[in-house]
Amino acid sequence: MPSPRVYLLIAAALVCMRTVPLPAQAGAAAGAKAEQQVLQAEKDRFAAMIKGDRAALERLLADDLTYTHSNALFESKAEFIKSVTGGTIDYVSIVPSETDWKVRVHGNTAIVNGVAAVNVIDTGKDLKIKVRYTTIHTNRGGHWQMQAWQATRFPQ
């Protein structure tokens, strides 16, 4: 018959097993937190685009950003920020469909698929369009930055 000490060790081990999160649970919680951080970065970026907030855009966009507009215009970070803050492109509103968001986080990289209604004045032309988009975000130094944007217009 085992000694009382053995039973005590078994009981202590069982208690530890019940209170320590399993790696899958810890990973799922971290993944959910990262998803929320990425979606907040999306919301913050849309708000910065509407405001023409250069400082926020500098912070939210990766230095190696590639931004492909729905009309196939391709811009770097500097070109995009200049367009948004210089008046070439004026985002009046951007309304994402939050029910259409799909976020996949893989380590320090996140892919977001979404749909948004966009009202933009592009070189004087007032456009109201709906786009399906894909973004890639990278976590650099604890902050999520958008590294790539690709949008496709819905047929009108």
N, C-alpha and C positions, 0 to 999 in steps of 0.2 A: 504494500500500500504506500502511495506517495506521501511524503511528509507534508505538513500544513504549509510549509514554505513554498513548495511546488505549486500548490493551489493558489497561494497568494500571488505568485509570479504570473500564473495563467490569468488570474482575474485582472491584474494590472495590465497585462498585454492586451486583453480584450477591451479594457477601458481606453487605452491608447488608440487602438484600432478604430474605435467609434468616434473619437474626438479629433483625430488628425485627418484633414481632407485628403481624399485620394487624388493622385496626380491628375486624373481626368477631370475631377470636379474643380480642382484649382485651375487647370488649363481652360476649362469652360468659363469660369468666372473671369479670368484674365482676358479671354477672347471677347466676352460680352462687354467688358469695360473698354477694351480697345475699339470695338465697334461703335460704342457711344461716343468716344473721343473723336473718331473719324467723322461720324455724322455731325458732331458739333463743329468740326473744322469745315465741313461742307456748308453748314448754315452760316458760319462766320464769314466764309469766303463770299457767299452770295450777298450777304449784307454789305461787305466791303466793296463789292463790285457796284452795287446800287449807289452807295455813298461816294464812290470814287476815292476811297481811303487808301492812299499810297502806302502808309506805314503798315496797315493791316495786311495788304496784299503782299508787301515785301516779306512779312513774317509767315504768311500762310502758303506762299508759293515757293517751290524749290528753285534753286538757282538754275538747274538744268531743265526747267519746265518746257514741255512742248504742248502748245495749245492749238488744237485743230477745231476751228469754228464749224458750225453747221453748213456754212457756204464754202467750205474747204480752205479758207484762209488759214495759214499756218503761222503761228507767232511764237517767239521766245518769251521768256519772262519779261525782259526789258521792253520788248515790243508790245506785249499785252498790257502791261502796266501803263505805258505811254498812251496807248489807245484809250484805255478806260479813264485815265486821269486827265488826258489832254483834250477830251471832247470829241474824238473821232467816233468813239462808241459810247453811248449813254444808256446804261441799263436802267430802265424805269422801274421794272419789277422782274423778279425771278421767283416763281412759286413752285417749289418742288412738290411732287406727289409722294408724300412720305410712305404711303402704302406700297409704292412701287420700288422703294429702296431695297437693294440687296447688297450686303456687305460681306466680303470674305477677307479675313485677316490671316496672313501667313507670316508669322514672325514680325519683322519690321516693315512689312509691305501689306497694303490693303487695297482691294479692288472694290469700287462702288459702281453699281449700275443703277440708273435712275431715270425718271421722267420729270420734266419741268416745263411750265408755261412761262415763256419769256417775252417781255415787252422791251424792245431795244430800239433806240434811234441810232441807225448805222449810217454815218456820213449824211445825215439829214433825212434819211428815209425811216419813217415809223413802221416798225415790224412787230407783229404779234404772232409768235410762232410757238409750237410745241416741239420739244426735242427729247430724244432718248439719248442718254449719254453714258459714257464709261470714264471713270477717273481712276488714277493710280496714286495712292498716297504712300509716303515713306516716313517712318518715324525716325527722326534725326534729333538726337539729344533730348529725347522725351517729348518732342513736339511733332505732330503730324503735319506734313506739308504735301500739297498736291504736286505731283511730278508730271502728270499727263492728263489731258482732257481731250476727248473725242466725242463730237455730237453729230447726230443725224436728225434732220427735220422730219416730222411726220408730214405725210402728204396733206395738202390743204384743200 
